[in-house]
């Protein structure tokens, strides 16, 4: 099977500005741990303060791009993955291009006049909180997707992954890809991504849901999804099941829901049944930072899915990838994977 360009991601490319901060810093900017939010006016000075006060690392990030990079890393097949999103014509944008190239991902960025989007990754005690300033990432247009050289990536791919964050930017682009996948028997996957997406972007999320063959998320997002839809249950297994049974736009593939729960087992709902898969245990002192853990899980999962491996193998690769990532700073990985 030819793997060139088999997996295509579309999302918000952000340069992660990552630093270990303190509780005082979180309180000052009203940031909750383990949350993901969009930057408001009050957060603007935060980015400079981080770079001046703490030791920061710059890492090419953004949820979808992280997952695609990890899938590419595990596959070790040059150009197996592609990625589309919007960056600025600045040094951060150049950094992003360099980073993606090095990772072996075939990127087709739209280059906007506004600055490249950034994401403050505030780490306290190994747990992370994200504040995204989308900037250029917010300027993605369907016209870019429709250009022949970019749509060719869509035509070529057999699997698609888009994090829910992109619903805030270009639902129209998402629907173009979703409808293409349904019409051509391809696999379309998305992520719940953050509680605020389930709450404030409920309508566009619901519009895309019938097209999703795989829905990823974590327990907090799943519970928020349940609350927003009036399901009156906090039980993650029950919620995963209900999401998997949501009506589908095309009958070719059934929907499978995959919910991670940190150190607790991964919940997989398909065919009206729920299976639990344990994660790889990790001693607390080995935990460096949880940023990118969920993205890495999805990347690992997709690396096996495109090879038509079993769901069990997909989950195993997901757990392997997130285990590697949380022992390092940011969504980074060693040169070669040792996943068997």
Secondary structure, DSSP 8 states (H G I E B T S, - for coil): ---TT-EEEE---EEEEEEE--HHHHHHTT--TT-EEE--GGGHHHHHHHHHHS--EEEEE-HHHHHHHHHHHHH--TTSEEEEEEEESSHHHHHHHHHHHHHT-EEEEEEESS---EEEEEEETTEEEEEEE-GGGGG--HHHHHSHHHHHHHHH-SEEEEEGGGGGT-HHHHHHHHHHHHHTT-EEEEE---HHHHHHTHHHHHHHHTT-SEEEEEHHHHHHHHHHTT-----HHHHHHHHHTS--S-SSS--EEEEEETTEEEEEEETTEEEEE------GGG----TTHHHHHHHHHHHHHTTT--HHHHHHHHHHHHHHHTTSSSS---SS----
